[in-house]
Amino acid sequence: DAGVTQSPTHLIKTRGQQVTLRCSPKSGHDTVSWYQQALGQGPQFIFQYYEEEERQRGNFPDRFSGHQFPNYSSELNVNALLLGDSALYLCASSLAAASSYNSPLHFGNGTRLTVT
Amino acid sequence: AQSVTQPDIHITVSEGASLELRCNYSYGATPYLFWYVQSPGQGLQLLLKYFSGDTLVQGIKGFEAEFKRSQSSFNLRKPSVHWSDAAEYFCAVGAEATSGTYKYIFGTGTRLKVLA
């Protein structure tokens, strides 16, 4: 049973560039959430996708956008990269029909993004 | 506002000693509470969860946590720490949205060091 997989594992970009991160949810899950974890901090909620639509959004600028595909996989896009976007980006999956207790988030190992 | 506070940034214990990691939350409704562990370079692994019922919950790897509504706390404990427990520990509250989706609000984490 495959867990949450993310690609790539590491990425180095230059300020102003654009980046796309990818996520495949755990088998059986239909909802994907993205979190940003800066060094020494806890994960911060970016947004959540279900049925190919953004359902909730955290306090992140419009430079952060996403997409969910019919197979439930998801992409996170960040435009006009800033140095402050350097972080570990975590994807988590869950089942929409269940509460957060009955379907707690399953996390991938993340993509480490470095912006220079 | 919803928030999670982990007052201890770093904790060092000797192998075999007992452990308690503190977590306080602020949430208007009945909280869904979680503890996750993160090893270096890895994603987050769920240790245990709480919603209702018995206020003492058991998790994986010998961890337990006690929910105290009067203190808005959900402290994590382990009777005897193993060297492999060295990691970062995150407390989270699951904030349910009206659409049936939810997001997690994480604390800033406690880094555990275990002395041999």
Interface residues (C-beta under 8 A of the other chain):
Chain A: V4 T31 S33 Y35 G40 Q41 G42 P43 Q44 F45 Q48 Y50 R55 Q56 G58 L90 A92 A96 S99 S100 Y101 P104 L105 H106 F107 G108 N109 G110
Chain B: V4 Q6 Y32 F34 Y36 G41 Q42 G43 L44 Q45 L46 K49 Y50 F51 F90 A92 G94 E96 A97 S99 G100 T101 Y102 K103 Y104 I105 F106 G107 T108 G109
